[in-house]
Amino acid sequence: MRGGDGLDVCGGCGIGAMHLARTAQRAVSTDITQTLIIFAAFNAKLNGVNIESIEGDLYAPVMGRGFDVGGGSSALGAFDRRCHGVPRRRRQ
């Protein structure tokens, strides 16, 4: 992906969002654990990468925003069905 907005759900240490940030216009990482949000922001800064790290459950912190690409990981290894509630940005 070149340009656009990328979302990393259950972002943990921020590695997924940092990977997205290499080509995305904006990269956002969400996680429910405040400590991991801090680590993600720290790791991004340490690596000279700009990401937005937001605390919250799955897609709740980004409801109402659209993303061009998304990814994520879960300690459980599976996504919740709620992932279908996030609107996909339409290409023009």
C-alpha positions in Angstrom: 0.0 0.0 0.0 1.2 3.5 -0.8 -0.5 6.3 1.0 -3.8 6.0 2.7 -4.5 5.1 6.4 -3.5 1.9 8.1 -4.9 0.3 11.2 -3.2 -2.2 13.5 -5.7 -3.8 16.0 -4.4 -5.4 19.1 -1.2 -3.6 18.3 0.9 -4.6 21.3 4.4 -3.2 21.0 3.5 -1.4 17.8 5.5 -3.5 15.3 2.5 -3.9 13.0 1.8 -0.1 12.9 5.5 0.6 12.4 5.4 -1.7 9.4 2.3 0.0 8.1 3.9 3.4 8.6 6.6 2.6 6.1 4.2 3.1 3.3 0.9 4.4 4.7 0.1 8.1 5.1 -1.0 7.5 8.7 -0.6 4.4 10.9 -2.8 3.8 13.9 -2.3 1.1 16.6 -5.0 0.2 19.1 -4.7 -1.9 22.2 -6.7 -2.4 25.3 -3.6 -2.4 27.6 -2.3 1.1 28.6 1.2 -0.3 29.1 1.3 -1.6 25.5 0.1 1.7 24.2 3.0 3.4 25.9 5.4 0.8 24.6 4.1 1.2 21.1 4.6 5.0 21.2 8.0 4.5 22.7 9.1 1.9 20.1 7.9 4.1 17.3 9.8 7.1 18.6 12.9 5.0 19.2 12.7 3.9 15.6 12.0 7.3 14.1 8.5 6.2 13.0 5.3 8.3 13.4 2.3 6.3 14.6 -0.8 7.1 16.5 -1.2 4.8 19.5 -4.7 4.7 21.1 -6.0 2.8 24.1 -9.3 0.9 23.7 -11.1 -2.3 23.0 -10.5 -3.5 19.4 -12.2 -0.9 17.1 -13.9 1.3 19.7 -11.2 4.0 19.7 -11.4 4.5 16.0 -15.2 4.2 15.4 -16.3 6.7 12.8 -12.9 6.7 11.1 -12.2 4.9 7.8 -9.0 2.9 6.9 -7.6 1.7 3.7 -5.8 -1.3 5.1 -5.8 -3.1 8.4 -4.1 -5.8 10.3 -3.7 -7.1 13.7 -2.8 -9.9 16.0 -4.5 -11.3 19.1 -3.2 -13.4 22.0 -6.1 -15.7 21.2 -5.2 -15.9 17.5 -8.6 -15.0 16.2 -10.6 -11.8 15.4 -13.9 -10.9 17.0 -16.9 -10.6 14.6 -17.1 -6.9 15.5 -14.3 -6.2 13.0 -17.0 -6.0 10.3 -18.4 -2.9 12.0 -15.5 -0.7 10.9 -16.3 1.1 7.7 -14.0 0.6 4.8 -12.9 3.8 3.0 -14.1 3.8 -0.6 -11.5 4.4 -3.3 -12.3 7.2 -5.7 
